[in-house]
Amino acid sequence: MNRSLKTGLVQTSYSENNRKNIEQQIRKLAAVGAELVVLQELHDSLYFCQTENVALFDLAEPIPGRTTDFYGELAAELQIVLVASLFEKRAPGLYHNTAVVFDKDGTIAGKYRKMHIPDDPAYYEKFYFTPGDLGFKPIQTSVGKLGVLVCWDQWYPEAARMMALQGAEILIYPTAIGWESGDTPEEKERQQNAWAISQRAHAVANGLPVVSVNRVGLEKDPSGQTNGIQFWGHSFVAGPQGELLAVASSDVPENLLVEIDLTRSENVRRWWPFLRDRRIDAYDLSKRYLDEESNEKG
């Protein structure tokens, strides 16, 4: 039996009435048939990691909490599965970058705490986020088993593979990535291409569709040390052979509605049986680097 899933992507920029805007976009997608809606990384605030500021920990909330109540009630009203991205306060001094998945009844189907945490100029995430400790486990929902990861995780093939090996039917990446204005046009193009190529490669290697939702627009650096981040949008959906099913613009807010053929994944895996041919007896991925020092330590 053929299975398809109408999937909505909300690519937006932070605004004065941010929560209301996000709600409106979710409602628009639900009104045209979206069964699954995916939001971008840390959508409820500006991307605050451009600076290190202890006062910004006040943005974090417990899960469950007021924000999850809001999005859970919205999911229940609209009868959709919703993937949100929140700044989680787990305990005083312990915070995570967490994706929360709400099922159609508004309950929390599961959550994923970002595992790979970057620390680069204007992306000082290690200051704010403790690496995730929930592992790479797909979340079962009424529309299927979702392999939810977050932004920096998208560069790591191991994360996508672990989700696939545990039965994920779709890989989902809420994202916040962009350019620093000092980069040359050529470098900007290389960065954006690498970002899309790496995720499309995860689709190919695992025979799964990929949904990637990015922020868009300029967010200024509060410290003035940089020119801020121009988030490059370009949210997209790729099929299980890496084929692009839909791509959003690079400079304006935009919603995408894509019908994803979940049956195609099984057909592609029959043609390209990568999971069958994996040499699980020959891989050693438990060390940082396979040099003489690591071999000596065993």
KOLFIDREN-388015 format. One line per field, with one value per atom (N, C-alpha, C): residue number from 1; residue in one letter; atom name; x, y, z. Coordinates in steps of 0.02 Angstrom, whole numbers. Layout:
<nodes>
k = (NUM:...)
r = (a:...)
a = (CA:...)
x = (X:...)
y = (Y:...)
z = (Z:...)
</nodes>
This chain:
<nodes>
k = (1:1:1:2:2:2:3:3:3:4:4:4:5:5:5:6:6:6:7:7:7:8:8:8:9:9:9:10:10:10:11:11:11:12:12:12:13:13:13:14:14:14:15:15:15:16:16:16:17:17:17:18:18:18:19:19:19:20:20:20:21:21:21:22:22:22:23:23:23:24:24:24:25:25:25:26:26:26:27:27:27:28:28:28:29:29:29:30:30:30:31:31:31:32:32:32:33:33:33:34:34:34:35:35:35:36:36:36:37:37:37:38:38:38:39:39:39:40:40:40:41:41:41:42:42:42:43:43:43:44:44:44:45:45:45:46:46:46:47:47:47:48:48:48:49:49:49:50:50:50:51:51:51:52:52:52:53:53:53:54:54:54:55:55:55:56:56:56:57:57:57:58:58:58:59:59:59:60:60:60:61:61:61:62:62:62:63:63:63:64:64:64:65:65:65:66:66:66:67:67:67:68:68:68:69:69:69:70:70:70:71:71:71:72:72:72:73:73:73:74:74:74:75:75:75:76:76:76:77:77:77:78:78:78:79:79:79:80:80:80:81:81:81:82:82:82:83:83:83:84:84:84:85:85:85:86:86:86:87:87:87:88:88:88:89:89:89:90:90:90:91:91:91:92:92:92:93:93:93:94:94:94:95:95:95:96:96:96:97:97:97:98:98:98:99:99:99:100:100:100:101:101:101:102:102:102:103:103:103:104:104:104:105:105:105:106:106:106:107:107:107:108:108:108:109:109:109:110:110:110:111:111:111:112:112:112:113:113:113:114:114:114:115:115:115:116:116:116:117:117:117:118:118:118:119:119:119:120:120:120:121:121:121:122:122:122:123:123:123:124:124:124:125:125:125:126:126:126:127:127:127:128:128:128:129:129:129:130:130:130:131:131:131:132:132:132:133:133:133:134:134:134:135:135:135:136:136:136:137:137:137:138:138:138:139:139:139:140:140:140:141:141:141:142:142:142:143:143:143:144:144:144:145:145:145:146:146:146:147:147:147:148:148:148:149:149:149:150:150:150:151:151:151:152:152:152:153:153:153:154:154:154:155:155:155:156:156:156:157:157:157:158:158:158:159:159:159:160:160:160:161:161:161:162:162:162:163:163:163:164:164:164:165:165:165:166:166:166:167:167:167:168:168:168:169:169:169:170:170:170:171:171:171:172:172:172:173:173:173:174:174:174:175:175:175:176:176:176:177:177:177:178:178:178:179:179:179:180:180:180:181:181:181:182:182:182:183:183:183:184:184:184:185:185:185:186:186:186:187:187:187:188:188:188:189:189:189:190:190:190:191:191:191:192:192:192:193:193:193:194:194:194:195:195:195:196:196:196:197:197:197:198:198:198:199:199:199:200:200:200:201:201:201:202:202:202:203:203:203:204:204:204:205:205:205:206:206:206:207:207:207:208:208:208:209:209:209:210:210:210:211:211:211:212:212:212:213:213:213:214:214:214:215:215:215:216:216:216:217:217:217:218:218:218:219:219:219:220:220:220:221:221:221:222:222:222:223:223:223:224:224:224:225:225:225:226:226:226:227:227:227:228:228:228:229:229:229:230:230:230:231:231:231:232:232:232:233:233:233:234:234:234:235:235:235:236:236:236:237:237:237:238:238:238:239:239:239:240:240:240:241:241:241:242:242:242:243:243:243:244:244:244:245:245:245:246:246:246:247:247:247:248:248:248:249:249:249:250:250:250:251:251:251:252:252:252:253:253:253:254:254:254:255:255:255:256:256:256:257:257:257:258:258:258:259:259:259:260:260:260:261:261:261:262:262:262:263:263:263:264:264:264:265:265:265:266:266:266:267:267:267:268:268:268:269:269:269:270:270:270:271:271:271:272:272:272:273:273:273:274:274:274:275:275:275:276:276:276:277:277:277:278:278:278:279:279:279:280:280:280:281:281:281:282:282:282:283:283:283:284:284:284:285:285:285:286:286:286:287:287:287:288:288:288:289:289:289:290:290:290:291:291:291:292:292:292:293:293:293:294:294:294:295:295:295:296:296:296:297:297:297:298:298:298)
r = (m:m:m:n:n:n:r:r:r:s:s:s:l:l:l:k:k:k:t:t:t:g:g:g:l:l:l:v:v:v:q:q:q:t:t:t:s:s:s:y:y:y:s:s:s:e:e:e:n:n:n:n:n:n:r:r:r:k:k:k:n:n:n:i:i:i:e:e:e:q:q:q:q:q:q:i:i:i:r:r:r:k:k:k:l:l:l:a:a:a:a:a:a:v:v:v:g:g:g:a:a:a:e:e:e:l:l:l:v:v:v:v:v:v:l:l:l:q:q:q:e:e:e:l:l:l:h:h:h:d:d:d:s:s:s:l:l:l:y:y:y:f:f:f:c:c:c:q:q:q:t:t:t:e:e:e:n:n:n:v:v:v:a:a:a:l:l:l:f:f:f:d:d:d:l:l:l:a:a:a:e:e:e:p:p:p:i:i:i:p:p:p:g:g:g:r:r:r:t:t:t:t:t:t:d:d:d:f:f:f:y:y:y:g:g:g:e:e:e:l:l:l:a:a:a:a:a:a:e:e:e:l:l:l:q:q:q:i:i:i:v:v:v:l:l:l:v:v:v:a:a:a:s:s:s:l:l:l:f:f:f:e:e:e:k:k:k:r:r:r:a:a:a:p:p:p:g:g:g:l:l:l:y:y:y:h:h:h:n:n:n:t:t:t:a:a:a:v:v:v:v:v:v:f:f:f:d:d:d:k:k:k:d:d:d:g:g:g:t:t:t:i:i:i:a:a:a:g:g:g:k:k:k:y:y:y:r:r:r:k:k:k:m:m:m:h:h:h:i:i:i:p:p:p:d:d:d:d:d:d:p:p:p:a:a:a:y:y:y:y:y:y:e:e:e:k:k:k:f:f:f:y:y:y:f:f:f:t:t:t:p:p:p:g:g:g:d:d:d:l:l:l:g:g:g:f:f:f:k:k:k:p:p:p:i:i:i:q:q:q:t:t:t:s:s:s:v:v:v:g:g:g:k:k:k:l:l:l:g:g:g:v:v:v:l:l:l:v:v:v:c:c:c:w:w:w:d:d:d:q:q:q:w:w:w:y:y:y:p:p:p:e:e:e:a:a:a:a:a:a:r:r:r:m:m:m:m:m:m:a:a:a:l:l:l:q:q:q:g:g:g:a:a:a:e:e:e:i:i:i:l:l:l:i:i:i:y:y:y:p:p:p:t:t:t:a:a:a:i:i:i:g:g:g:w:w:w:e:e:e:s:s:s:g:g:g:d:d:d:t:t:t:p:p:p:e:e:e:e:e:e:k:k:k:e:e:e:r:r:r:q:q:q:q:q:q:n:n:n:a:a:a:w:w:w:a:a:a:i:i:i:s:s:s:q:q:q:r:r:r:a:a:a:h:h:h:a:a:a:v:v:v:a:a:a:n:n:n:g:g:g:l:l:l:p:p:p:v:v:v:v:v:v:s:s:s:v:v:v:n:n:n:r:r:r:v:v:v:g:g:g:l:l:l:e:e:e:k:k:k:d:d:d:p:p:p:s:s:s:g:g:g:q:q:q:t:t:t:n:n:n:g:g:g:i:i:i:q:q:q:f:f:f:w:w:w:g:g:g:h:h:h:s:s:s:f:f:f:v:v:v:a:a:a:g:g:g:p:p:p:q:q:q:g:g:g:e:e:e:l:l:l:l:l:l:a:a:a:v:v:v:a:a:a:s:s:s:s:s:s:d:d:d:v:v:v:p:p:p:e:e:e:n:n:n:l:l:l:l:l:l:v:v:v:e:e:e:i:i:i:d:d:d:l:l:l:t:t:t:r:r:r:s:s:s:e:e:e:n:n:n:v:v:v:r:r:r:r:r:r:w:w:w:w:w:w:p:p:p:f:f:f:l:l:l:r:r:r:d:d:d:r:r:r:r:r:r:i:i:i:d:d:d:a:a:a:y:y:y:d:d:d:l:l:l:s:s:s:k:k:k:r:r:r:y:y:y:l:l:l:d:d:d:e:e:e:e:e:e:s:s:s:n:n:n:e:e:e:k:k:k:g:g:g)
a = (N:CA:C:N:CA:C:N:CA:C:N:CA:C:N:CA:C:N:CA:C:N:CA:C:N:CA:C:N:CA:C:N:CA:C:N:CA:C:N:CA:C:N:CA:C:N:CA:C:N:CA:C:N:CA:C:N:CA:C:N:CA:C:N:CA:C:N:CA:C:N:CA:C:N:CA:C:N:CA:C:N:CA:C:N:CA:C:N:CA:C:N:CA:C:N:CA:C:N:CA:C:N:CA:C:N:CA:C:N:CA:C:N:CA:C:N:CA:C:N:CA:C:N:CA:C:N:CA:C:N:CA:C:N:CA:C:N:CA:C:N:CA:C:N:CA:C:N:CA:C:N:CA:C:N:CA:C:N:CA:C:N:CA:C:N:CA:C:N:CA:C:N:CA:C:N:CA:C:N:CA:C:N:CA:C:N:CA:C:N:CA:C:N:CA:C:N:CA:C:N:CA:C:N:CA:C:N:CA:C:N:CA:C:N:CA:C:N:CA:C:N:CA:C:N:CA:C:N:CA:C:N:CA:C:N:CA:C:N:CA:C:N:CA:C:N:CA:C:N:CA:C:N:CA:C:N:CA:C:N:CA:C:N:CA:C:N:CA:C:N:CA:C:N:CA:C:N:CA:C:N:CA:C:N:CA:C:N:CA:C:N:CA:C:N:CA:C:N:CA:C:N:CA:C:N:CA:C:N:CA:C:N:CA:C:N:CA:C:N:CA:C:N:CA:C:N:CA:C:N:CA:C:N:CA:C:N:CA:C:N:CA:C:N:CA:C:N:CA:C:N:CA:C:N:CA:C:N:CA:C:N:CA:C:N:CA:C:N:CA:C:N:CA:C:N:CA:C:N:CA:C:N:CA:C:N:CA:C:N:CA:C:N:CA:C:N:CA:C:N:CA:C:N:CA:C:N:CA:C:N:CA:C:N:CA:C:N:CA:C:N:CA:C:N:CA:C:N:CA:C:N:CA:C:N:CA:C:N:CA:C:N:CA:C:N:CA:C:N:CA:C:N:CA:C:N:CA:C:N:CA:C:N:CA:C:N:CA:C:N:CA:C:N:CA:C:N:CA:C:N:CA:C:N:CA:C:N:CA:C:N:CA:C:N:CA:C:N:CA:C:N:CA:C:N:CA:C:N:CA:C:N:CA:C:N:CA:C:N:CA:C:N:CA:C:N:CA:C:N:CA:C:N:CA:C:N:CA:C:N:CA:C:N:CA:C:N:CA:C:N:CA:C:N:CA:C:N:CA:C:N:CA:C:N:CA:C:N:CA:C:N:CA:C:N:CA:C:N:CA:C:N:CA:C:N:CA:C:N:CA:C:N:CA:C:N:CA:C:N:CA:C:N:CA:C:N:CA:C:N:CA:C:N:CA:C:N:CA:C:N:CA:C:N:CA:C:N:CA:C:N:CA:C:N:CA:C:N:CA:C:N:CA:C:N:CA:C:N:CA:C:N:CA:C:N:CA:C:N:CA:C:N:CA:C:N:CA:C:N:CA:C:N:CA:C:N:CA:C:N:CA:C:N:CA:C:N:CA:C:N:CA:C:N:CA:C:N:CA:C:N:CA:C:N:CA:C:N:CA:C:N:CA:C:N:CA:C:N:CA:C:N:CA:C:N:CA:C:N:CA:C:N:CA:C:N:CA:C:N:CA:C:N:CA:C:N:CA:C:N:CA:C:N:CA:C:N:CA:C:N:CA:C:N:CA:C:N:CA:C:N:CA:C:N:CA:C:N:CA:C:N:CA:C:N:CA:C:N:CA:C:N:CA:C:N:CA:C:N:CA:C:N:CA:C:N:CA:C:N:CA:C:N:CA:C:N:CA:C:N:CA:C:N:CA:C:N:CA:C:N:CA:C:N:CA:C:N:CA:C:N:CA:C:N:CA:C:N:CA:C:N:CA:C:N:CA:C:N:CA:C:N:CA:C:N:CA:C:N:CA:C:N:CA:C:N:CA:C:N:CA:C:N:CA:C:N:CA:C:N:CA:C:N:CA:C:N:CA:C:N:CA:C:N:CA:C:N:CA:C:N:CA:C:N:CA:C:N:CA:C:N:CA:C:N:CA:C:N:CA:C:N:CA:C:N:CA:C:N:CA:C:N:CA:C:N:CA:C:N:CA:C:N:CA:C:N:CA:C:N:CA:C:N:CA:C:N:CA:C:N:CA:C:N:CA:C:N:CA:C:N:CA:C:N:CA:C:N:CA:C:N:CA:C:N:CA:C:N:CA:C:N:CA:C:N:CA:C:N:CA:C:N:CA:C:N:CA:C:N:CA:C:N:CA:C:N:CA:C:N:CA:C:N:CA:C:N:CA:C:N:CA:C)
x = (42:0:44:28:66:52:106:100:132:96:125:109:149:143:149:96:99:136:192:238:246:239:245:309:343:404:392:408:400:469:488:550:533:557:537:595:585:633:600:641:614:580:522:484:458:430:405:349:305:251:269:326:355:311:288:247:183:151:90:103:159:176:186:222:234:167:124:59:20:22:-14:12:78:107:89:89:69:-4:-46:-117:-126:-87:-92:-75:-23:-2:-53:-80:-131:-193:-209:-269:-264:-203:-195:-174:-183:-176:-114:-70:-9:-27:3:-5:53:111:173:198:213:240:305:357:423:444:466:490:566:595:668:696:763:797:786:770:762:717:661:617:583:580:543:582:644:684:732:767:825:876:922:976:1025:1016:1052:1124:1146:1214:1269:1252:1304:1350:1326:1367:1360:1406:1403:1376:1315:1281:1240:1260:1227:1153:1136:1066:1020:1048:1007:984:1013:986:914:893:823:774:798:755:733:770:757:696:662:602:606:573:569:525:535:493:465:400:348:347:316:312:263:267:219:223:286:293:269:286:261:185:157:84:53:84:58:59:117:123:86:81:41:-32:-58:-129:-142:-94:-102:-102:-56:-54:-120:-146:-209:-267:-270:-324:-323:-263:-256:-249:-241:-233:-173:-116:-54:0:51:113:159:187:225:294:346:415:437:448:470:541:573:643:649:668:664:729:738:793:769:793:768:808:772:802:788:839:831:838:885:898:939:943:986:1057:1081:1148:1153:1097:1098:1044:1067:1022:1038:986:994:960:984:951:909:844:801:745:738:680:626:565:507:457:433:385:317:267:199:158:119:76:9:-34:-96:-144:-134:-176:-146:-89:-57:-8:-4:44:115:164:233:251:261:278:350:393:462:502:564:609:679:718:787:830:882:929:989:1003:1057:1122:1150:1210:1275:1279:1340:1332:1376:1369:1428:1416:1471:1497:1555:1584:1628:1597:1631:1613:1650:1631:1558:1519:1448:1404:1433:1395:1423:1415:1445:1397:1381:1331:1355:1421:1446:1438:1433:1422:1352:1304:1234:1210:1233:1202:1247:1219:1251:1237:1287:1274:1219:1179:1122:1143:1098:1111:1055:1012:958:975:1034:1055:1019:1030:1000:943:884:827:768:742:684:624:579:519:458:422:362:304:272:213:159:101:45:56:106:120:183:215:275:329:386:443:491:500:538:608:658:727:744:730:739:809:845:912:909:964:963:1027:1020:1072:1141:1186:1256:1260:1209:1206:1205:1184:1174:1240:1296:1361:1389:1356:1384:1346:1377:1342:1323:1363:1348:1279:1261:1196:1139:1143:1091:1087:1145:1146:1115:1130:1101:1025:1000:927:898:932:908:908:961:967:915:883:831:760:756:691:661:701:675:650:594:566:581:597:615:670:719:768:747:746:721:773:789:840:814:788:779:848:855:921:924:984:998:1069:1076:1143:1142:1197:1201:1272:1278:1343:1360:1425:1450:1464:1446:1447:1517:1569:1637:1658:1619:1637:1628:1670:1665:1605:1579:1524:1541:1603:1624:1622:1645:1645:1574:1531:1461:1429:1443:1414:1440:1505:1534:1502:1492:1463:1392:1351:1282:1276:1318:1317:1337:1389:1412:1358:1323:1268:1214:1192:1140:1166:1226:1254:1260:1284:1294:1229:1176:1111:1080:1088:1063:1101:1165:1204:1177:1154:1123:1061:1022:964:984:1035:1057:1084:1130:1163:1115:1059:1013:946:937:875:814:822:768:759:698:689:718:738:766:726:710:676:721:741:786:755:745:710:757:775:823:789:822:801:818:792:808:811:850:855:917:930:988:971:1013:1009:1074:1069:1128:1163:1229:1269:1261:1231:1221:1286:1342:1406:1439:1417:1447:1515:1537:1602:1602:1544:1537:1479:1468:1412:1348:1347:1288:1287:1233:1225:1168:1183:1131:1110:1057:1034:1010:1032:1024:962:917:855:869:842:856:831:779:749:729:734:721:697:669:652:685:721:753:723:719:695:750:736:784:842:841:899:933:917:946:913:861:827:791:796:763:690:647:574:547:580:559:616:624:676:647:657:634:687:668:714:769:819:875:867:815:814:747:693:629:594:550:510:466:457:419:397:337:314:319:336:335:286:249:207:227:250:277:244:221:195:252:271:327:301:327:308:351:323:361:372:330:338:402:420:479:543:546:607:621:569:580:602:572:592:665:685:754:802:784:828:833:782:787:835:835:880:952:959:1025:1028:1045:1042:1104:1113:1172:1172:1113:1111:1130:1110:1129:1204:1237:1307:1356:1331:1376:1421:1485:1534:1539:1488:1486:1543:1574:1630:1695:1696:1759:1764:1710:1710:1732:1774:1793:1784:1726:1710:1708:1734:1729:1788:1835:1893:1891:1923:1924:1960:2016:2056:2098:2105:2139:2213:2248:2320:2355:2422:2459:2441:2431:2415:2350:2298:2234:2239:2279:2287:2323:2371:2407:2362:2314:2268:2214:2208:2156:2088)
y = (-60:0:63:109:171:214:246:292:358:412:478:522:575:618:691:729:800:837:866:895:970:1008:1080:1105:1152:1182:1257:1283:1354:1386:1420:1459:1532:1558:1626:1663:1728:1770:1796:1814:1837:1905:1913:1975:1997:2057:2084:2040:2016:1971:1900:1878:1815:1755:1744:1686:1686:1744:1749:1734:1757:1743:1668:1636:1564:1527:1546:1514:1522:1582:1593:1549:1541:1500:1427:1404:1335:1324:1372:1367:1366:1407:1408:1340:1309:1244:1190:1192:1143:1151:1213:1226:1197:1188:1160:1086:1056:983:956:999:973:928:869:823:828:847:856:926:965:1033:1037:1063:1068:1142:1162:1230:1231:1291:1299:1298:1297:1293:1355:1345:1399:1455:1435:1482:1533:1522:1568:1630:1636:1694:1710:1765:1777:1723:1713:1666:1699:1685:1721:1699:1647:1621:1661:1719:1761:1791:1794:1820:1773:1781:1744:1791:1778:1823:1781:1780:1737:1756:1819:1840:1803:1780:1747:1677:1649:1586:1593:1654:1666:1649:1642:1623:1550:1510:1438:1422:1368:1345:1270:1246:1173:1141:1077:1037:979:974:1019:1086:1135:1202:1244:1310:1354:1349:1347:1345:1279:1224:1160:1155:1186:1188:1223:1280:1319:1278:1249:1213:1147:1116:1055:1067:1121:1138:1155:1188:1205:1142:1095:1032:994:993:958:990:1056:1091:1078:1079:1072:999:954:882:870:898:889:863:833:819:879:905:967:957:978:974:1044:1057:1122:1117:1175:1178:1229:1207:1249:1250:1302:1309:1280:1221:1184:1198:1215:1219:1154:1114:1049:1055:1097:1112:1176:1208:1268:1252:1289:1278:1221:1191:1134:1146:1160:1180:1141:1131:1094:1131:1117:1137:1077:1082:1023:1029:977:972:932:958:925:907:846:823:812:847:841:799:752:712:748:717:750:763:729:742:793:822:874:849:784:757:760:759:757:685:673:606:587:639:627:691:688:745:720:764:750:809:795:847:847:904:912:882:838:801:836:863:897:972:1001:1071:1111:1160:1198:1252:1276:1333:1372:1417:1456:1530:1576:1646:1656:1688:1702:1641:1583:1523:1493:1530:1509:1463:1407:1364:1324:1310:1273:1312:1377:1418:1405:1391:1385:1313:1268:1202:1146:1103:1040:990:951:901:853:832:789:722:692:627:577:592:546:500:510:468:485:443:452:403:422:376:408:376:403:408:453:466:440:395:366:414:428:471:438:470:442:446:485:488:450:418:380:391:360:362:416:469:527:528:533:540:613:642:714:728:771:794:871:905:978:1006:1047:1090:1057:1072:1049:973:938:865:846:894:877:864:882:870:801:763:700:640:601:543:491:488:439:450:515:530:507:523:501:425:393:319:288:313:285:291:347:354:303:296:249:177:159:90:73:124:112:125:127:127:194:248:314:310:343:346:411:463:528:556:591:629:702:733:801:844:902:946:1018:1037:1108:1142:1200:1228:1304:1328:1400:1408:1422:1428:1484:1521:1577:1600:1657:1685:1743:1751:1815:1858:1922:1964:1974:1959:1966:1912:1858:1805:1828:1804:1821:1785:1810:1774:1702:1690:1621:1576:1603:1564:1552:1600:1592:1535:1535:1482:1414:1410:1346:1320:1366:1346:1320:1357:1337:1271:1264:1202:1142:1151:1097:1077:1126:1113:1070:1088:1050:982:980:917:866:887:840:808:847:819:776:797:755:689:690:628:582:611:569:534:570:541:481:491:438:378:391:337:295:326:290:274:297:283:313:375:408:480:506:578:620:680:728:793:819:883:929:985:1033:1102:1132:1197:1247:1299:1349:1416:1456:1525:1565:1627:1671:1743:1785:1855:1872:1936:1961:1968:1941:1952:1984:2044:2082:2053:2065:2044:2097:2080:2130:2162:2125:2152:2199:2196:2236:2211:2153:2127:2099:2077:2054:2092:2079:2110:2070:2023:1982:1922:1885:1826:1837:1826:1825:1753:1733:1664:1653:1597:1589:1550:1537:1504:1441:1437:1380:1314:1319:1258:1211:1146:1100:1033:995:925:886:833:789:719:685:616:567:502:452:439:470:468:537:579:646:696:675:720:775:836:893:895:890:891:962:1004:1074:1112:1175:1218:1288:1316:1384:1434:1497:1551:1560:1599:1613:1677:1716:1783:1805:1766:1789:1732:1748:1696:1661:1597:1557:1492:1470:1404:1357:1294:1242:1188:1162:1103:1050:994:941:875:839:772:723:691:645:574:539:470:424:399:357:286:265:200:197:254:257:236:250:233:158:117:45:24:53:36:54:114:135:89:68:23:-45:-64:-128:-121:-63:-52:-41:-4:14:-12:-75:-106:-90:-27:-7:-38:-43:-72:-146:-180:-251:-260:-216:-225:-191:-163:-132:-185:-169:-215:-199:-220:-202:-235:-286:-319:-281:-231:-198:-126:-98:-28:-20:29:47:123:143:214:239:200:218:260:275:316:383:434:500:501:464:462:398:365:300:308:339:347:297:300:251:257:318:328:293:301:270:194:169:97:67:104:81:76:123:124:71:45:-6:25)
z = (0:0:0:-44:-47:14:39:95:76:88:76:136:144:202:179:187:171:227:208:257:245:298:294:327:295:322:332:391:405:408:355:352:366:422:439:472:483:518:581:630:694:684:716:709:777:779:843:871:828:848:828:851:826:838:899:915:874:868:829:755:729:659:648:693:686:687:734:738:672:643:581:525:521:468:478:540:553:532:548:531:454:419:346:317:342:316:333:394:413:369:352:312:242:216:149:152:211:215:247:274:306:365:367:423:471:445:484:469:521:513:552:519:549:554:613:624:626:621:620:690:694:759:801:865:914:888:861:825:869:935:977:999:978:996:939:945:902:914:867:878:927:991:1045:1054:1019:1029:996:966:936:989:1052:1107:1167:1214:1277:1331:1354:1400:1449:1513:1561:1570:1557:1565:1516:1460:1409:1429:1483:1507:1531:1544:1564:1508:1447:1391:1395:1432:1434:1476:1458:1494:1505:1557:1566:1514:1504:1460:1500:1510:1485:1521:1489:1517:1477:1486:1452:1376:1350:1277:1249:1281:1255:1262:1314:1319:1258:1240:1183:1119:1103:1040:1041:1100:1105:1093:1121:1110:1037:1005:934:891:906:869:876:938:950:913:914:880:805:776:703:681:729:714:669:690:654:701:672:708:698:751:750:780:743:768:785:850:875:901:910:932:988:1048:1107:1147:1187:1234:1300:1316:1374:1437:1491:1557:1593:1599:1632:1708:1728:1799:1801:1859:1863:1839:1789:1762:1712:1694:1647:1594:1532:1478:1415:1374:1311:1253:1194:1132:1111:1119:1117:1065:1025:980:1015:1010:1042:987:988:939:972:946:971:923:951:908:897:858:837:895:950:1009:1056:1036:1076:1127:1136:1185:1156:1201:1179:1162:1096:1074:1092:1097:1115:1106:1128:1118:1102:1072:1054:1076:1114:1135:1089:1060:1011:1038:999:1020:1003:942:920:932:972:991:963:919:889:936:921:956:907:871:820:830:800:804:782:826:816:826:840:856:921:976:1040:1078:1048:1076:1136:1139:1197:1262:1257:1317:1345:1302:1323:1330:1288:1283:1307:1349:1367:1311:1289:1237:1258:1210:1224:1253:1290:1322:1309:1260:1244:1186:1157:1101:1036:987:921:914:939:940:904:852:817:864:846:887:849:881:850:856:799:798:757:755:717:642:619:547:528:576:561:612:600:646:621:660:639:669:626:648:655:712:723:750:715:735:733:751:753:724:673:643:638:684:678:670:695:685:611:568:498:460:492:459:475:517:541:513:469:440:492:547:599:630:640:671:626:562:515:512:511:506:568:627:688:687:663:658:609:551:500:526:562:586:639:667:717:689:622:590:574:577:557:485:472:405:370:408:382:428:398:437:437:496:503:539:509:537:546:604:618:621:590:576:585:604:604:578:514:484:433:431:384:373:339:322:367:379:405:344:348:288:259:299:273:225:220:174:101:58:-13:-44:-100:-133:-150:-170:-187:-125:-68:-7:17:11:30:-11:-75:-117:-98:-82:-62:2:50:114:105:69:60:21:-30:-68:-25:16:60:109:135:182:150:90:57:35:8:-17:38:97:151:173:176:197:142:80:25:23:42:46:100:156:208:180:139:108:65:24:-22:17:64:100:141:162:205:171:109:73:107:132:169:145:147:134:191:174:222:219:278:285:324:294:327:325:385:390:423:386:409:423:464:474:412:409:353:379:345:364:405:412:450:524:566:638:660:688:706:767:771:828:882:940:992:1017:1012:1036:986:922:871:847:871:851:781:758:689:657:594:558:564:610:619:571:575:532:483:420:368:358:390:383:312:283:211:189:236:215:177:116:71:101:143:170:113:125:70:94:47:57:2:21:-27:-22:-78:-79:-63:-61:-39:-87:-145:-189:-192:-145:-142:-188:-223:-270:-231:-256:-223:-241:-192:-202:-196:-156:-148:-115:-135:-106:-96:-36:-22:-43:-42:-62:-10:-29:16:55:42:73:100:93:119:156:204:237:186:197:148:180:163:183:123:138:87:108:61:72:22:47:4:21:-29:-18:-26:28:29:21:-29:-42:2:56:102:74:28:-3:-45:-74:-117:-81:-16:22:18:26:23:-47:-98:-166:-179:-156:-166:-129:-69:-32:-64:-102:-138:-197:-229:-286:-262:-209:-181:-109:-99:-32:11:26:64:134:165:232:231:178:171:166:129:112:161:214:263:294:301:332:406:444:515:554:525:558:550:504:487:509:537:556:629:641:710:716:742:746:818:864:934:959:915:934:897:928:898:832:828:767:770:713:713:698:745:739:785:788:829:902:925:996:1015:974:990:985:938:932:992:1019:1078:1139:1143:1200:1192:1132:1120:1113)
</nodes>
